[in-house]
Amino acid sequence: MKRILFILVCTLPLLVCCDLYNNPVPNVKIDFYIYPNDVQYYRLNTYGGYEYFTGGVNGIIVYRLDEWTFNAFDRACPHDWQNKDSWLYVAPDGLRLIDSLCGSTYNILDGNPLGGPTQFPCRRYNTRFDGVRLRVYS
């Protein structure tokens, strides 16, 4: 039993990492700061608010989940990321990301696919919020 548990614990990180490396959207270097409380980013002042930024492969969506948590996703759809006419945008309900070209949909809370031809989650970037300044980086 201990041996099986040991093997499971050792292989689990490999399975998780494989999905990250198989994502077709390239992991490009980004590193920028924003101030969510600034009037320029007024939509990030509320939970469920979002803003679009330049950078990444096809732009970046920053979404405020709660007081301290922000998600950042590349706007390139993993299904057709090489097509520059394809952009992810926030659905009117504010809970999904939708690809403008293939129609794939993603959960805005974690970037996982909900429907359409896609097989991979959105490319996610790291965020760190200190209460005043939000860092978005890869």
MDAnalysis code that builds the backbone (N, CA, C; Angstrom):
import MDAnalysis as mda
import numpy as np

u = mda.Universe.empty(414, n_residues=138, atom_resindex=np.repeat(np.arange(138), 3), trajectory=True)
u.add_TopologyAttr("name", ["N", "CA", "C"] * 138)
u.add_TopologyAttr("resid", np.arange(1, 139))
u.add_TopologyAttr("resname", ["MET", "LYS", "ARG", "ILE", "LEU", "PHE", "ILE", "LEU", "VAL", "CYS", "THR", "LEU", "PRO", "LEU", "LEU", "VAL", "CYS", "CYS", "ASP", "LEU", "TYR", "ASN", "ASN", "PRO", "VAL", "PRO", "ASN", "VAL", "LYS", "ILE", "ASP", "PHE", "TYR", "ILE", "TYR", "PRO", "ASN", "ASP", "VAL", "GLN", "TYR", "TYR", "ARG", "LEU", "ASN", "THR", "TYR", "GLY", "GLY", "TYR", "GLU", "TYR", "PHE", "THR", "GLY", "GLY", "VAL", "ASN", "GLY", "ILE", "ILE", "VAL", "TYR", "ARG", "LEU", "ASP", "GLU", "TRP", "THR", "PHE", "ASN", "ALA", "PHE", "ASP", "ARG", "ALA", "CYS", "PRO", "HIS", "ASP", "TRP", "GLN", "ASN", "LYS", "ASP", "SER", "TRP", "LEU", "TYR", "VAL", "ALA", "PRO", "ASP", "GLY", "LEU", "ARG", "LEU", "ILE", "ASP", "SER", "LEU", "CYS", "GLY", "SER", "THR", "TYR", "ASN", "ILE", "LEU", "ASP", "GLY", "ASN", "PRO", "LEU", "GLY", "GLY", "PRO", "THR", "GLN", "PHE", "PRO", "CYS", "ARG", "ARG", "TYR", "ASN", "THR", "ARG", "PHE", "ASP", "GLY", "VAL", "ARG", "LEU", "ARG", "VAL", "TYR", "SER"])
u.atoms.positions = np.array([
    [0.822, -1.198, 0.000],
    [0.000, 0.000, 0.000],
    [0.866, 1.262, 0.000],
    [1.932, 1.247, 0.797],
    [2.825, 2.402, 0.848],
    [3.504, 2.622, -0.504],
    [3.824, 1.530, -1.155],
    [4.485, 1.633, -2.456],
    [3.565, 2.271, -3.504],
    [2.310, 1.874, -3.510],
    [1.346, 2.441, -4.448],
    [1.150, 3.927, -4.167],
    [1.045, 4.283, -2.910],
    [0.892, 5.683, -2.542],
    [2.110, 6.498, -2.957],
    [3.302, 5.929, -2.768],
    [4.539, 6.603, -3.164],
    [4.567, 6.839, -4.672],
    [4.209, 5.841, -5.452],
    [4.198, 5.958, -6.912],
    [3.170, 7.008, -7.343],
    [2.017, 6.990, -6.718],
    [0.975, 7.956, -7.048],
    [1.423, 9.384, -6.741],
    [2.024, 9.590, -5.599],
    [2.500, 10.918, -5.213],
    [3.603, 11.395, -6.156],
    [4.450, 10.521, -6.601],
    [5.553, 10.895, -7.497],
    [5.082, 11.186, -8.920],
    [4.064, 10.500, -9.382],
    [3.630, 10.685, -10.769],
    [2.589, 11.788, -10.935],
    [1.894, 12.149, -9.886],
    [0.873, 13.183, -9.998],
    [1.427, 14.513, -10.507],
    [2.556, 15.023, -9.980],
    [3.088, 16.277, -10.530],
    [3.448, 16.180, -12.013],
    [3.891, 15.019, -12.454],
    [4.223, 14.844, -13.869],
    [2.977, 14.954, -14.740],
    [1.870, 14.398, -14.265],
    [0.632, 14.468, -15.036],
    [0.117, 15.899, -15.118],
    [0.220, 16.632, -14.035],
    [-0.219, 18.022, -14.026],
    [0.666, 18.862, -14.936],
    [1.975, 18.675, -14.882],
    [2.908, 19.451, -15.691],
    [2.753, 19.162, -17.178],
    [2.432, 17.943, -17.522],
    [2.296, 17.592, -18.938],
    [1.246, 18.448, -19.618],
    [0.122, 18.717, -18.943],
    [-0.927, 19.528, -19.541],
    [-0.425, 20.938, -19.831],
    [0.418, 21.468, -18.948],
    [0.945, 22.808, -19.160],
    [1.844, 22.864, -20.383],
    [2.647, 21.816, -20.589],
    [3.575, 21.819, -21.706],
    [2.897, 21.478, -23.027],
    [1.764, 20.803, -22.983],
    [1.059, 20.448, -24.203],
    [0.153, 21.552, -24.707],
    [-0.080, 22.586, -23.900],
    [-0.928, 23.689, -24.332],
    [-0.287, 24.324, -25.565],
    [-1.037, 24.411, -26.663],
    [-0.447, 24.925, -27.901],
    [-0.123, 26.421, -27.875],
    [-0.735, 27.197, -26.997],
    [-0.445, 28.630, -26.916],
    [0.928, 28.792, -26.264],
    [1.865, 29.429, -26.948],
    [3.217, 29.577, -26.389],
    [3.194, 30.337, -25.064],
    [4.086, 29.960, -24.182],
    [4.227, 30.642, -22.902],
    [5.243, 31.763, -23.083],
    [4.752, 32.967, -23.356],
    [5.643, 34.101, -23.605],
    [5.915, 34.839, -22.296],
    [7.019, 35.552, -22.270],
    [7.385, 36.300, -21.067],
    [6.587, 37.594, -20.998],
    [5.904, 37.763, -19.867],
    [5.219, 39.023, -19.578],
    [5.525, 39.408, -18.141],
    [5.520, 40.685, -17.856],
    [5.736, 41.173, -16.498],
    [5.335, 42.644, -16.462],
    [4.158, 42.918, -15.895],
    [3.713, 44.303, -15.780],
    [2.884, 44.478, -14.514],
    [2.732, 45.734, -14.125],
    [1.973, 46.095, -12.935],
    [0.792, 46.973, -13.313],
    [-0.302, 46.797, -12.590],
    [-1.441, 47.697, -12.719],
    [-1.941, 48.021, -11.312],
    [-2.652, 49.119, -11.225],
    [-3.241, 49.546, -9.964],
    [-4.756, 49.434, -10.094],
    [-5.330, 48.323, -9.609],
    [-6.766, 48.083, -9.806],
    [-7.678, 49.175, -9.252],
    [-7.232, 49.916, -8.253],
    [-8.078, 50.962, -7.671],
    [-8.023, 52.271, -8.450],
    [-7.180, 52.338, -9.467],
    [-7.082, 53.522, -10.318],
    [-8.360, 53.634, -11.158],
    [-8.836, 54.850, -11.373],
    [-10.061, 55.042, -12.163],
    [-9.913, 54.532, -13.589],
    [-8.692, 54.458, -14.061],
    [-8.450, 53.930, -15.408],
    [-8.920, 52.471, -15.520],
    [-8.863, 51.730, -14.426],
    [-9.246, 50.314, -14.408],
    [-10.484, 50.116, -13.535],
    [-11.458, 50.999, -13.666],
    [-12.629, 51.001, -12.788],
    [-13.361, 49.657, -12.762],
    [-13.317, 48.898, -13.872],
    [-14.021, 47.607, -13.881],
    [-13.363, 46.589, -12.959],
    [-12.086, 46.780, -12.639],
    [-11.400, 45.861, -11.727],
    [-11.671, 46.210, -10.263],
    [-12.425, 47.272, -10.015],
    [-12.756, 47.654, -8.636],
    [-13.817, 46.761, -8.020],
    [-14.519, 45.980, -8.811],
    [-15.583, 45.126, -8.300],
    [-15.292, 43.665, -8.603],
    [-15.819, 42.782, -7.767],
    [-15.677, 41.349, -8.012],
    [-16.389, 41.007, -9.318],
    [-15.754, 40.211, -10.135],
    [-16.311, 39.869, -11.434],
    [-15.969, 40.875, -12.515],
    [-15.220, 41.916, -12.166],
    [-14.813, 42.902, -13.156],
    [-13.612, 42.416, -13.947],
    [-13.442, 42.946, -15.127],
    [-12.331, 42.520, -15.984],
    [-11.856, 43.686, -16.832],
    [-10.641, 43.546, -17.336],
    [-10.049, 44.518, -18.264],
    [-9.204, 43.751, -19.276],
    [-9.069, 44.331, -20.458],
    [-8.205, 43.778, -21.498],
    [-6.890, 44.563, -21.516],
    [-5.785, 43.847, -21.714],
    [-4.463, 44.468, -21.777],
    [-3.702, 43.924, -22.974],
    [-2.707, 44.673, -23.409],
    [-1.817, 44.186, -24.465],
    [-0.779, 43.274, -23.820],
    [-0.145, 42.470, -24.653],
    [0.882, 41.561, -24.165],
    [0.502, 40.119, -24.444],
    [1.356, 39.223, -24.040],
    [1.119, 37.811, -24.285],
    [1.159, 37.501, -25.770],
    [0.441, 36.480, -26.182],
    [0.377, 36.091, -27.589],
    [-0.640, 36.942, -28.344],
    [-1.813, 37.127, -27.731],
    [-2.897, 37.834, -28.432],
    [-3.634, 38.804, -27.508],
    [-2.945, 39.290, -26.481],
    [-3.567, 40.156, -25.489],
    [-3.827, 39.378, -24.208],
    [-4.230, 40.078, -23.164],
    [-4.437, 39.461, -21.856],
    [-5.751, 39.958, -21.266],
    [-6.480, 39.040, -20.640],
    [-7.682, 39.380, -19.886],
    [-7.338, 39.227, -18.412],
    [-7.572, 40.278, -17.629],
    [-7.409, 40.202, -16.180],
    [-8.801, 40.269, -15.583],
    [-9.117, 39.307, -14.714],
    [-10.436, 39.161, -14.116],
    [-10.299, 39.162, -12.602],
    [-11.122, 39.947, -11.917],
    [-11.077, 39.996, -10.449],
    [-12.081, 39.008, -9.883],
    [-11.562, 38.017, -9.170],
    [-12.401, 36.980, -8.582],
    [-12.956, 37.417, -7.224],
    [-12.097, 37.956, -6.375],
    [-12.525, 38.464, -5.075],
    [-11.561, 39.561, -4.634],
    [-11.596, 39.913, -3.366],
    [-10.795, 41.041, -2.899],
    [-9.308, 40.892, -3.193],
    [-8.782, 39.681, -3.080],
    [-7.340, 39.456, -3.228],
    [-6.953, 38.616, -4.435],
    [-7.915, 38.064, -5.148],
    [-7.615, 37.104, -6.213],
    [-7.947, 37.657, -7.592],
    [-6.956, 37.603, -8.468],
    [-7.121, 37.996, -9.864],
    [-6.664, 36.844, -10.745],
    [-7.345, 36.628, -11.853],
    [-6.922, 35.664, -12.856],
    [-6.471, 36.429, -14.090],
    [-5.463, 35.904, -14.760],
    [-4.991, 36.511, -16.007],
    [-4.843, 35.404, -17.051],
    [-5.499, 35.600, -18.191],
    [-5.472, 34.624, -19.277],
    [-5.057, 35.306, -20.569],
    [-4.357, 34.552, -21.411],
    [-4.046, 35.043, -22.746],
    [-5.328, 35.028, -23.558],
    [-5.485, 35.996, -24.445],
    [-6.679, 36.068, -25.282],
    [-6.594, 35.154, -26.500],
    [-5.493, 34.435, -26.652],
    [-5.351, 33.484, -27.759],
    [-6.072, 32.187, -27.398],
    [-6.971, 31.758, -28.263],
    [-7.696, 30.501, -28.044],
    [-6.749, 29.336, -28.341],
    [-6.648, 28.368, -27.442],
    [-5.764, 27.225, -27.694],
    [-6.120, 26.435, -28.957],
    [-7.361, 26.508, -29.399],
    [-7.760, 25.758, -30.596],
    [-7.234, 26.389, -31.877],
    [-7.277, 27.710, -31.986],
    [-6.847, 28.369, -33.220],
    [-5.969, 29.590, -32.914],
    [-5.028, 29.420, -32.010],
    [-4.216, 30.527, -31.501],
    [-3.365, 31.205, -32.568],
    [-3.041, 30.530, -33.644],
    [-2.188, 31.120, -34.673],
    [-2.950, 32.074, -35.586],
    [-4.258, 32.019, -35.552],
    [-5.080, 32.909, -36.366],
    [-5.263, 34.222, -35.605],
    [-4.718, 35.292, -36.110],
    [-4.768, 36.591, -35.430],
    [-6.162, 37.201, -35.424],
    [-7.124, 36.622, -36.165],
    [-8.507, 37.084, -36.120],
    [-9.291, 36.426, -34.990],
    [-8.637, 35.537, -34.253],
    [-9.272, 34.823, -33.151],
    [-8.907, 35.496, -31.833],
    [-9.923, 35.918, -31.086],
    [-9.724, 36.579, -29.796],
    [-10.687, 36.001, -28.776],
    [-10.206, 35.785, -27.569],
    [-11.114, 35.452, -26.480],
    [-11.674, 36.750, -25.921],
    [-12.938, 36.746, -25.636],
    [-13.575, 37.903, -25.011],
    [-14.500, 37.412, -23.906],
    [-14.804, 38.288, -22.974],
    [-15.678, 37.943, -21.861],
    [-17.122, 37.976, -22.350],
    [-17.852, 36.885, -22.087],
    [-19.256, 36.782, -22.488],
    [-20.092, 37.807, -21.719],
    [-21.235, 38.187, -22.262],
    [-22.102, 39.147, -21.567],
    [-22.488, 38.724, -20.144],
    [-22.543, 37.407, -19.873],
    [-22.882, 36.962, -18.520],
    [-21.726, 37.133, -17.536],
    [-20.514, 37.435, -18.058],
    [-19.357, 37.661, -17.212],
    [-18.766, 36.411, -16.589],
    [-19.218, 35.229, -16.993],
    [-18.748, 33.982, -16.398],
    [-17.960, 33.098, -17.347],
    [-17.937, 33.470, -18.606],
    [-17.260, 32.638, -19.605],
    [-16.395, 33.497, -20.510],
    [-15.401, 32.840, -21.089],
    [-14.606, 33.416, -22.165],
    [-15.045, 32.710, -23.439],
    [-15.210, 33.456, -24.512],
    [-15.671, 32.890, -25.784],
    [-14.675, 33.261, -26.868],
    [-14.351, 32.287, -27.725],
    [-13.478, 32.558, -28.866],
    [-14.317, 33.125, -30.002],
    [-13.851, 34.220, -30.566],
    [-14.589, 34.911, -31.624],
    [-14.629, 34.126, -32.932],
    [-13.737, 33.171, -33.118],
    [-13.660, 32.457, -34.389],
    [-14.281, 31.058, -34.325],
    [-13.789, 30.213, -33.428],
    [-14.270, 28.821, -33.388],
    [-15.439, 28.625, -32.424],
    [-15.701, 29.616, -31.552],
    [-16.822, 29.516, -30.622],
    [-16.544, 28.705, -29.374],
    [-15.305, 28.293, -29.156],
    [-14.977, 27.574, -27.927],
    [-15.280, 28.457, -26.725],
    [-15.726, 27.837, -25.640],
    [-16.018, 28.583, -24.422],
    [-15.174, 28.038, -23.274],
    [-14.830, 28.936, -22.348],
    [-13.971, 28.603, -21.215],
    [-14.557, 29.199, -19.940],
    [-14.326, 28.535, -18.831],
    [-14.725, 29.030, -17.525],
    [-13.785, 30.168, -17.139],
    [-14.317, 31.337, -16.834],
    [-13.473, 32.482, -16.509],
    [-12.811, 32.333, -15.136],
    [-13.321, 31.429, -14.309],
    [-12.753, 31.234, -12.978],
    [-11.449, 30.455, -13.003],
    [-11.304, 29.529, -13.965],
    [-10.087, 28.717, -14.001],
    [-9.507, 28.509, -15.402],
    [-10.198, 28.959, -16.441],
    [-9.693, 28.825, -17.807],
    [-9.940, 27.475, -18.448],
    [-10.635, 26.581, -17.768],
    [-10.895, 25.257, -18.334],
    [-11.973, 25.324, -19.412],
    [-11.867, 24.454, -20.433],
    [-12.840, 24.482, -21.524],
    [-14.228, 24.031, -21.069],
    [-15.245, 24.678, -21.610],
    [-16.638, 24.319, -21.332],
    [-17.327, 23.736, -22.555],
    [-16.891, 24.122, -23.744],
    [-17.523, 23.628, -24.959],
    [-16.785, 24.090, -26.191],
    [-17.210, 23.573, -27.333],
    [-16.563, 23.910, -28.596],
    [-15.484, 22.910, -28.946],
    [-14.722, 23.181, -29.996],
    [-13.730, 22.221, -30.469],
    [-12.431, 22.183, -29.661],
    [-12.245, 23.072, -28.713],
    [-10.991, 23.127, -27.965],
    [-10.787, 21.905, -27.076],
    [-9.523, 21.581, -26.832],
    [-9.167, 20.470, -25.947],
    [-8.313, 20.928, -24.772],
    [-7.840, 22.161, -24.819],
    [-6.906, 22.650, -23.815],
    [-7.478, 23.838, -23.062],
    [-7.013, 24.049, -21.827],
    [-7.423, 25.252, -21.096],
    [-6.730, 26.486, -21.658],
    [-7.203, 27.648, -21.259],
    [-6.566, 28.901, -21.664],
    [-5.156, 28.973, -21.087],
    [-4.281, 29.699, -21.777],
    [-2.947, 29.968, -21.236],
    [-3.124, 30.937, -20.072],
    [-2.682, 30.527, -18.898],
    [-2.863, 31.323, -17.684],
    [-1.544, 31.945, -17.272],
    [-1.615, 33.175, -16.797],
    [-0.440, 33.876, -16.282],
    [-0.564, 34.045, -14.769],
    [0.552, 34.218, -14.120],
    [0.587, 34.398, -12.670],
    [0.154, 35.809, -12.305],
    [-0.448, 35.934, -11.126],
    [-0.804, 37.248, -10.588],
    [-0.401, 37.300, -9.122],
    [-0.069, 38.488, -8.676],
    [0.232, 38.714, -7.259],
    [-0.267, 40.110, -6.903],
    [-1.166, 40.159, -5.911],
    [-1.761, 41.424, -5.499],
    [-1.349, 41.734, -4.064],
    [-0.817, 42.937, -3.845],
    [-0.371, 43.317, -2.505],
    [-1.352, 44.251, -1.800],
    [-2.525, 44.420, -2.356],
    [-3.521, 45.308, -1.789],
    [-3.596, 46.649, -2.500],
    [-2.544, 46.995, -3.217],
    [-2.489, 48.259, -3.966],
    [-2.140, 47.996, -5.421],
    [-1.145, 47.182, -5.625],
    [-0.582, 46.958, -6.962],
    [-0.715, 45.491, -7.344],
    [-1.137, 45.245, -8.585],
    [-1.265, 43.891, -9.116],
    [-0.148, 43.631, -10.112],
    [0.589, 42.573, -9.871],
    [1.634, 42.157, -10.822],
    [1.077, 41.001, -11.642],
    [1.236, 41.086, -12.966],
    [0.862, 40.016, -13.890],
    [2.154, 39.585, -14.569],
    [2.477, 38.292, -14.464],
    [3.774, 37.836, -14.966],
    [3.721, 36.366, -15.363],
    [4.727, 35.950, -16.131],
    [4.821, 34.549, -16.525],
    [6.017, 33.901, -15.850],
])
